[in-house]
Amino acid sequence: MRLIIVCLTALAVAPFAAPARGQDAGTLNPKPLPPLADPANPNLAAKQVFGRALTPIEAKARSIGYYWRGCLAGAKALPVDGESWQVVRLSRNRMWGNPAMIAFLERFSRKAKAEGVWNGILVGDISQPRGGPMLTGHASHQVGLDADVWLTPMPDHTLSREEREEMSAVDMVTENGLTVDRSHWSEAQAGVIRAAAEEPEVDRIFVNAAIKKALCETHKGEAWMNRVRPYWGHNYHFHIRIKCPAGETTCEPQDPLPAGDGCDKSLNWWFTDEALHPAPGKPRPPITMAQLPSECRTVVLEK
């Protein structure tokens, strides 16, 4: 019942005026978005249509398209409270995923708890009820196979609604971006990343380059390190991406990873001025409905 109430108060909401990061606060007073005059317009920005989708489509579960250009049918919600996880930022209504991702999060979090890594995990954005582009944040998270897990352990109590919206994740990286902040980073953070990366269905895990460097200092040469990839941001959370589920032919897989643990000279580039202070580029135009797989139009427009 609690999940239903949360969803009903969070649907079709625009709580952020600027692109939202995982640690940004949510809202306790979401405001409905106005309806679109013609949601079937193929030239309309897809995020405007998918951002207004209130519930998942009742259909066979499948991820459609690519991680950053697709949608999701038959989504399942991660319960907001579990024995080894809690969901934060409920006002975003992004606790939906392919059932394979929901099962993974439940299993991985139980594993981490059983191994004594953490008491539990805090889960941020997974996907919208029908996937697709989001009004704020994330280029990916469109097919229900990506999930953000905070690098802050789950507290030892059930979070209140206010805490879920307003508490902040902890920044694990120093201000200059060159190294982890040793007052926050520990082997516990490394352990929860390892617990996820060891699972066979994981395709990639994205972390800040400083976190990758810290992992290389203590876990260089370990097989799971191949899946942990440096990328901008990701200093408050790590991003789990799982493979296309078996038999889902509508899901487009990502290219295979290069060999090695990623602790070679290629990591050095992330600490150059070019990477640490990239020159601003032109904003990309939003993906239109016409640019998504044709099946996505059916998914998002079905009542």
Beta strands, then each sheet from edge to edge (+ up, - down):
strand 1: 62-66
strand 2: 69-73
strand 3: 76-77
strand 4: 81-82
strand 5: 85-87
strand 6: 96-97
strand 7: 121-123
strand 8: 146-150
strand 9: 202-207
strand 10: 228-230
strand 11: 237-242
sheet 1: 1+ 2-
sheet 2: 3+ 6-
sheet 3: 4+ 5- 7-
sheet 4: 8+ 11- 9+ 10+
end
